[in-house]
């Protein structure tokens, strides 16, 4: 029977409501990081030997298979994932669709996040292939500008919040900034939401994001769609409900395929037989786990270990964002 060689210990999970006002932090953990609070088991790679028709990684892709993956996650405290209904973008997403670019607008406002006595949140912003909104692109009439304003959906981690319609308007940007992004401890926003602002709902399904940014680097452009297809098939075969999308550049194209797995708070996993309980809370609940060098043959085992059992695939692990 396999016995895990390592255990990673992280900070305890905090409740969803506290996450909305707590300062999110990144912890790029290595196998030597210890704390007696919460443990995560390291699993080996388990390629699926029963999966038929898996695509192979093209031999001409220059994947770095030598450099250690651990601690290669760019430093950030929170992650905004914007819905665009596309799987590729300009090399720099702030240059995409000038004049109605939500990524550019949000990058500008996150520069204004105050530091105070605590570390200033560092926000990663990605475009994604998630649909623009549940009903598609939406235009809202603006009385003050006498024009129509586009809206889009976005997801915010590690707060695990989904905004179904965020208007690309300064009032909505500012409210998002001061209410959901600043996240100073023991503070809440007393600002009244601007007209048309839709309050977010909690994200309750695991979210899997795969870099597919072809215009930035061919390696992710090739592997992203292959992995997206494989995740769709394997999740269906495993009976897992996931939110799946391709995203823009996250850093480390040499480690393609790059995959981020966000495990929502209170995400259940099956308990061991004989334990007397049906389900446990995943030890990785509330975390974002980064993987690199992921190939289609790894997807089934990655889903089973990370989402099903709450374990980390050590050989593919780049680091994680913890709440």
Order of alpha helices (4+ residues) and beta strands (2+ residues): beta-alpha-beta-beta-beta-alpha-beta-beta-beta-beta-alpha-beta-beta-alpha-beta-beta-beta-beta-beta-alpha-beta-beta
